[in-house]
Each structure stands twice: as C-alpha cells, then as structure tokens.
Amino acid sequence: MYSLEEYQGKGIGRKFLHELFLHFKRLSIEKVFVEVLEENKTRYFYEYFGAKLVETKQIKLAGKALNELIYVWDDVDKVMEKINT
C-alpha cells in the first residue's frame, strides 16, 4: 500500500486500512503482517496503528542490498479500534 506524497495526510491510508482490516475481520483473520523497506518512512504509519516490528532481513533488489522490515498486527479488533478513534 502506498499513497503518493500529495495524497498523504488526507485520511486516505486510514480509510484503506479500515476497509482492509474490515475484510480481514469478515474472513476471521486475526493476525496480519506487512513487509516494508526500511528506507520507506511511511512505515511509521503502520506503527501508529499498532503494528509491531518482529523481524528485519536483508534482501537484494535490482542488485542492491536493502533491509526489509516485517511488522505484525496480532489483533485485528485492536487495529479497528485504533482506526476508528
């Protein structure tokens, strides 16, 4: 998930996350993870909504070594509560 800079801070990501987690809830999915490059500063968006960093691994992309961060949400309901506040 990524919003262009000119659309960031307008609530679009929050709305998207709400719909996504609502879908997970309907499917009875309780635990969700996301992989994001360390260089991507928008990873703090996930942290704001309760994602916990559980692993960092190095990957190669286009011949360049990059750090990939793996975040986990353990409780879809808690994320929904945070989104709706």
Helices and strands as residue ranges (DSSP letters): G 5-7, H 12-26, E 32-37, H 43-48, E 52-61, E 64-73, H 76-83
